[in-house]
Amino acid sequence: MTASPGRVLIIAGSDSGGGAGIQADLKSVTALGGYAATAITALTAQDTLGVHGVLPVPTDFLRQQIRVVLRDIGADALKTGMLHDVPTIEAVCEEIAAEAPGVPLVADPVMVAKGGHPLLQPDAVETLRRRLLPLASIITPNLPEAEVLLGRAIPDAAAMPAAAEALLALGPRAVLLKGGHLAGERLVDILATRAGLTRFEDARIETRHTHGTGCTLASAIAAGLAQGMALHDAVARARAYVRAAILAAPGLGRGHGPLQHGVTLDPARVAAP
């Protein structure tokens, strides 16, 4: 029997423009040598200019998608993205607990699309915080999402370590707090685990082609965990992959353009901080 390439079940919304959501997740896991399966939480009518419509998937059918994949194909890691509302979050958490206990979960707490359209209903934030975060092996919030989860501002890079530790106290086993929303020539991310903090820092890439970076990063981390990589190494490889995909972006659309998910990652470019 052939060894698994690393099976990832992605539970998230779709992006009809192909740059974020399920489409970006599938491309990312595949590009890194993994096998991606999906359970779609919502359909979106979306392009590089924004989200023009959202059609939630009924929770009974969402549950069925998760069950049939896990009971047949299985998963070495899970990734969640857009969960949209309270019933969706509850259904996903219940199915993960029942069908995939102990499987590493990368939870991207998607709240707002790149163009500003809300992707998580306001009354669902507490449910996400209470139900999903404690199941996660790692969460990957950007700064606006982290501010909502913590209920406080994170004004600069100096405030990020304390914020990452506060997020860790909400129950996940690790936090990757992403600093891309801050101004400046340097981009800082903080990885927080029970063992301590790691700071990743790179030169900022000046580009409008950043649609789907959060989905891409989280799925790339999930691919690494599914393939047996240590968390730190999975994060380092995922960050390198996202940077390469931004630099190779095809320049599509009139707004926030998509990445080039099919980029080949040179192992020499994966540098630990």
N, C-alpha and C positions, 0 to 999 in steps of 0.2 A: 504494500500500500504506500502511495506517495505521501511524503510528509506534508502537513498543512503549510501553506505560505503565510499563514496568519489571517484568521477569519475575523472580520469586523462586522457586527450588526450595527447599522446606522439608523437611528430613530430621529427623524427630523422632517422639516418641510421641504418642498421642492421649490426650485427657482426656474421658471420657464426660460429665463435668459441664459441659463447654464453656468453662471459665474459663482453662485453661492449655493447654500442648501445642499440637498441630496446630490445634485449634479456635481458640485465641487467635491463633496465627500467621496463619491464613487471614483472620480478621476484621481484624487489624491492617494487614496488607498491603493488603487491599481498601479499608479506611477511608482509607488514605493514597494511594489512586489507583493502586496497583500491581496486578499479576496474580500470583496465588499458585498454584503447583502443589505437590504433596506426594509424599514417599516415607515411608511410615509404618514406624517401627522397632519399635514395640510398642503393644499395646492396654492401656489401663488401665481398671479399674473405679474411678471416682474421683468424689468430690463435694467440697463445701466443708469437710468434716470430715477428709478424708484420702484416701489411696490404699488401696483394699481388695483389689486384685488386679492382677497384671501378666502379660500374655501376650506374650512376644517374637515378632516376625515372623521366620520363617526367613530366613537371610541370602541365599539364592539368590533369593527373591522380593523382598527389599529391593533387591538389585542390579538386578533386572529393572525395578522401579519407577523407579529412578534413570536407568537407561539409556534407557528408552522416552521418558521426559519430555525428557531432554536432547537426544536424537537427533531429536525431532520439534518440540517447542515451544521448547526451548532455555532458557537462563537468563542474566540479566544480573547476578544475585547468588545466592549460596547461603546458607542458614541451617541450622545443625545445633543440635539440642536434646538430648533424651534419647537416648543411644546404648547404655546399659544394660550391655553386656558386651564382652569382648575381641573375639570374632568380629564383632560388629556394628561396632565401631570400625574394625577392620581392613578390613572390606568397604566401609564408607563412604569411608575414605581412599583405598583402591585405585580405587574408581569415580570419585571426584572427580579424582584424578590422571590417570586415563585419559580421562575424558569431558569434564572441565571445567577443564583447566589454564588458569590465569590469570584465572578468574572470581572476583570478590571473594567471600570466605567470612566470614560472621559466625558464630563458634562460641560458643555459650552452653554452658559446661561443666556441664550439669545433673547434680547429684549427689544432692540430697535434695529431696523435695516439701515444700511449705509446712507440711504437717501432720507432717513428720518422717520419712516413709517413704523409705528409700534407693532411688534411681533409677539408681545406678551401682554395679556390684559392686566391692568393695574391690580386687580383683586387676586391675581395668581402669584404675585411676588412672594407672599408669605408662604404659600403652599410649596413653591419651588424651594424656598429657603429651608423649610421644615422637613419636606419629604425627600427631595432629590439630592440636596447637598450631602447629607450623611451617607448616601449610598455610593458617592463618587470616590474613585481612586485619585482623581485630580479634576479640578474645575479650572476653566480658562477665561475668566471675565476680563473685558477691557475696563478702562477706568470708569466710564459712565455706568456700566453694569455693576461694578464693584461699589460705586457710590450708592446705588439703589439698594443693593444687598445689605450694606452697612448703615445706611441712613445718615451718611456724613460725606463731606467733601474730601477729595484727595487732590490737593492743589498742585503738587509738584512731585518730582522724582524722590525728593527727600522724605515725603510722606508715604511712599509706596511700601517700604518694608513693614512698617507698623500696620498698614492696611492689609497686607498679605497675611500677617500673623492673625489679625482680627478675623479675616475670612476663614483661616484655618480653624479657628475656634468654633466656627459654625458646623463643623463636623466632617468635611472632606479630609482625605488622608494627605492631600497635597493641593497647592494652589499655584497656578501660573498667572500672575497679575501682569497684564499687558499695558505698557505705557505709551502706545502709539498715538493716543489722543493729545498728549502733551506737545507743546511747541518746542522747537530747538533742533539743533543739528544732530543730536545723539538720541537714539531710541533705547529705552531701558525696559526690561522685563524682569520681574522678581519671581523666582521659584521658591516657594515655602513648603517645607516638609517638617515632620516632627524632629528631624535631625538638624534643622537649621535653614538658613537662607542662602540662595545662590543668585548672583546678579549677572544677567546677560546684557551686554551693551554692544550696539552697532551704530555705524553711521546711518542716518536716515536716508532713505531713497526718496527723492523728490519726484512724485508721479501722481497722476489721478487714477492710475490703474490699480486699485486696491480692493475692488469688490470681491467679497468672499474670503478675505484673508483670515478672518476668525474661524470660519468653517473649515478652511483648508488646514490651518494649524492644528485644530483639535483632532481632525481626522488623521492627520499625519502622525500625531502623538499616539492615537489609538492603534494605528498600523504598527508602530514600533513596539508597543506593549503586547500586541497580538503575536508579534514575531519573537517575543521573549527578551526584548531589550530592557535594560534597567531604565527607570523613569528619567533620570538625568540625561542619559544617552538618547532616549526617545525624544525628549524635548529639544536637545541640541540638534538632532537630525531634522526634526520637524521645522525648526526655525530656519535652518539652512535651506531647506526645501522651499519654504515660503519666500525667502529672499530671492532665490534663483528664479522662482516662478514669477515674481514681480518684475525682475530685471528682463525676463523674456516675454513679458506681456505683449499680446498681439495688437494692442491699440484699437480695440473694438468699441463701438458705442460712442454716444455723445456725453455720457456722464462718467460715473465711476466704473471704469472698464474692468473686465475680468483678467485673471492671471493666465499664464500658460502652464496649465497643470501637467502637460506632457513633458515638461523639462526633465532632462537627465541630471541627476544630482551627482556631482563629483565627490567621492568620499573624502578627498583632501580638503574640501571646503567645509566639512563638518568639524568645527573647532569648539572645544569646550572652553568656557570662560575661565 
